[in-house]
Amino acid sequence: MKTIKHLANTRGAANHGWLKSHHSFSFASYYNPERMNFGVLRVLNDDIVQPKMGFGTHPHQNMEIISIPLKGALSHKDNMNNKRSIEVGEVQVMSAGTGLTHSEFNDSKTEEVNFLQLWIVPEEQNLTPNYEQKLFDVKERVNKFQTLVSPQDNLVEGSLGIHQQASILTGSFDKGKESSYTINKGKGVYVFLLEGEIEVSGETLYKRDALGVWDTDSIIIKSQENSEILLIDVPMI
């Protein structure tokens, strides 16, 4: 078994006033050659956007982009005629492919928006861009993992598809609960703790800590407190 631990306070940080962001991997002005990626997971940003502020129209290409709101609602607009609000409980997937442009904005006059944005390198380049969004039933993740995102060619029922052999799962576990997760050959799992306290492979994680695990068949996750967990299962090549 191989592991790499990323404590919350070791993430890259940026404060632009309207935007406060923590970067698990090198991004924008944060560069750390030892934290470029975990397998095909290239970006994991933890963003807080102030009221009536947001990201202006900007381009993406050849990347699978997943946004997960944790607090508030984020308005989305793109050049594929999608104009939607993404709220807590929903997940958005954009396959940028040959190229797309979009904007993200916090329409609230009073509340911050906190959301995660993940970038996963696709299996193929220059695919046709695509957009999907779905509201998930949070009751389906109580003391078990719910699949949010899975491979387009091997889609888990009810999840959103991406062009990579990668999956994103989440679960809300009560204190004292234990769960196992199987890791297939050539894959690794990045365990990102949203809230609470857990133990994974002998390592204790607290809020926003992460542990990458690979070269093993499975992991055991023990909840020391009520916890919300994100699992990102990716090829390690």
C-alpha positions in Angstrom: 0.0 0.0 0.0 1.2 3.5 -0.9 -0.3 6.6 0.7 0.1 10.4 0.5 -1.4 12.7 3.1 -2.4 16.3 2.4 -3.4 18.2 5.6 -6.0 21.0 5.1 -3.5 23.7 6.2 -0.9 22.6 3.6 -3.2 23.4 0.6 -2.4 26.4 -1.5 -4.4 29.4 -0.6 -5.5 32.5 -2.5 -7.5 35.5 -1.3 -8.8 37.8 -4.0 -11.3 39.5 -1.8 -14.4 38.4 -3.8 -12.9 34.8 -3.9 -11.2 32.8 -1.2 -9.8 29.5 -2.6 -7.8 26.5 -1.3 -6.0 24.3 -3.8 -5.2 20.7 -3.1 -3.0 20.7 -6.2 -1.0 23.3 -8.1 -3.4 25.8 -9.7 -3.0 29.4 -10.9 -0.5 31.2 -8.8 0.0 28.2 -6.4 2.7 26.0 -7.7 4.1 23.0 -5.9 6.0 20.4 -8.0 5.2 17.7 -5.5 1.4 18.4 -5.7 0.6 18.5 -9.4 -2.1 15.7 -9.4 -3.3 12.4 -7.9 -3.4 10.1 -10.9 -5.7 11.8 -13.4 -7.2 14.1 -10.8 -5.6 17.4 -11.7 -7.5 20.0 -9.7 -9.5 20.0 -6.4 -10.4 23.6 -5.5 -12.4 24.5 -2.4 -13.8 28.0 -3.3 -15.8 30.6 -1.3 -17.4 33.3 -3.5 -18.7 36.5 -1.9 -22.3 37.7 -2.5 -23.0 39.3 -5.9 -19.6 38.2 -7.2 -18.3 35.5 -9.5 -16.2 34.2 -12.3 -16.6 36.0 -15.6 -16.8 34.2 -18.9 -13.7 32.1 -19.4 -12.7 29.1 -21.6 -11.9 25.4 -20.9 -10.7 22.7 -23.2 -10.1 18.9 -22.9 -11.0 18.5 -19.2 -13.8 16.8 -17.3 -15.0 19.5 -14.8 -17.1 18.6 -11.8 -18.7 21.2 -9.5 -20.2 20.3 -6.1 -21.9 23.1 -4.1 -21.6 22.8 -0.3 -23.3 26.0 0.7 -25.4 28.5 -1.3 -26.3 28.5 -5.0 -24.1 29.2 -8.0 -25.5 30.5 -11.2 -24.1 29.0 -14.4 -24.2 30.2 -18.0 -22.3 28.8 -21.0 -22.1 29.0 -24.8 -24.1 25.8 -25.1 -27.2 27.7 -24.0 -27.2 26.3 -20.5 -28.3 28.8 -17.9 -28.9 27.1 -14.6 -28.5 27.6 -10.9 -26.5 24.8 -9.1 -27.6 24.3 -5.5 -26.6 22.1 -2.5 -27.4 18.5 -3.3 -26.7 19.0 -7.0 -23.7 18.1 -9.0 -22.7 19.6 -12.3 -20.5 17.9 -14.9 -19.0 19.7 -17.9 -17.0 17.8 -20.5 -15.0 20.6 -22.1 -13.7 18.6 -25.0 -12.9 20.8 -28.1 -13.7 23.9 -26.0 -16.4 25.8 -24.2 -16.9 29.0 -22.3 -18.9 29.6 -19.2 -19.4 31.9 -16.2 -20.2 31.3 -12.6 -21.9 33.8 -10.3 -23.2 34.1 -6.7 -26.6 35.9 -7.2 -27.2 36.1 -3.4 -27.0 39.6 -1.9 -26.1 38.3 1.5 -24.8 34.7 1.5 -21.5 33.2 0.5 -21.2 30.3 -1.9 -18.9 27.4 -1.0 -18.3 24.8 -3.8 -15.8 22.3 -4.8 -14.5 22.2 -8.4 -12.6 19.1 -9.6 -10.8 18.7 -12.9 -10.2 15.2 -14.2 -8.1 14.6 -17.3 -10.2 12.7 -19.9 -9.3 9.5 -21.7 -9.7 11.1 -25.1 -8.9 14.6 -26.4 -11.1 16.9 -28.5 -14.5 15.3 -27.7 -17.8 17.1 -28.3 -18.5 19.4 -25.3 -21.3 18.3 -23.0 -23.2 19.6 -19.9 -25.1 17.7 -17.3 -26.6 18.6 -13.9 -28.5 16.4 -11.3 -30.1 16.7 -7.9 -29.1 13.7 -5.7 -31.2 12.3 -2.8 -29.1 12.8 0.3 -30.9 10.0 2.1 -29.1 7.6 -0.3 -25.7 8.5 1.2 -26.5 7.9 4.9 -23.9 5.4 6.3 -23.0 4.3 2.8 -21.4 5.7 -0.4 -23.5 7.3 -3.1 -22.0 7.4 -6.6 -22.2 10.9 -8.1 -20.0 10.5 -11.1 -18.8 7.4 -13.0 -17.3 6.4 -16.4 -19.6 7.2 -19.4 -19.0 3.8 -20.8 -19.7 2.0 -17.6 -22.2 4.3 -15.9 -23.5 3.6 -12.4 -27.2 3.9 -12.5 -28.3 7.4 -11.4 -24.9 9.0 -11.7 -23.5 11.5 -14.1 -21.0 10.3 -16.7 -17.5 11.5 -17.6 -15.0 10.5 -20.2 -12.6 8.8 -17.9 -12.4 5.6 -15.8 -13.0 7.6 -12.7 -15.7 7.9 -10.1 -16.7 10.4 -7.4 -18.7 9.1 -4.4 -19.9 10.7 -1.2 -21.2 9.5 2.1 -22.5 10.8 5.5 -21.5 8.5 8.2 -22.5 8.4 11.9 -19.9 8.3 14.6 -18.7 4.7 15.1 -19.6 3.5 11.6 -17.1 1.6 9.5 -17.1 1.2 5.7 -14.8 -0.6 3.3 -14.0 0.5 -0.3 -12.5 -1.7 -3.0 -9.7 -0.3 -5.1 -9.2 -1.9 -8.5 -5.8 -2.7 -10.0 -4.1 0.4 -11.5 -6.5 2.7 -9.6 -6.1 4.9 -6.5 -8.6 6.7 -4.2 -8.3 10.2 -2.9 -10.2 10.5 0.4 -11.2 14.1 1.0 -12.9 14.8 4.4 -15.6 17.4 4.1 -16.6 17.4 7.8 -15.9 15.4 10.9 -13.1 13.0 11.8 -12.2 9.6 10.3 -9.4 7.0 10.3 -8.2 5.6 7.0 -5.3 3.1 6.8 -4.1 4.1 10.2 -4.2 7.8 9.4 -6.5 10.2 11.2 -8.1 12.9 9.0 -9.9 16.0 10.1 -12.0 18.6 8.2 -10.6 19.2 4.7 -7.7 16.8 5.2 -7.1 14.2 2.5 -5.4 10.9 2.0 -4.4 9.3 -1.3 -4.2 5.5 -1.3 -3.1 3.2 -4.1 -1.3 -0.2 -4.6 -3.8 -1.9 -2.4 -7.0 -3.9 -2.8 -9.2 -2.0 -0.4 -9.3 0.5 2.5 -11.3 0.6 5.7 -12.8 3.9 6.8 -13.8 4.4 10.4 -15.8 7.4 11.5 -14.6 8.8 14.8 -17.2 11.5 14.6 -20.2 12.2 12.4 -18.5 12.7 9.1 -19.1 13.7 5.4 -16.6 12.1 3.0 -15.8 12.5 -0.6 -14.0 9.6 -2.5 -12.4 10.3 -5.8 -11.4 7.0 -7.5 -9.0 7.5 -10.5 -6.5 5.7 -12.7 -3.0 6.3 -11.4 -1.5 6.8 -14.9 
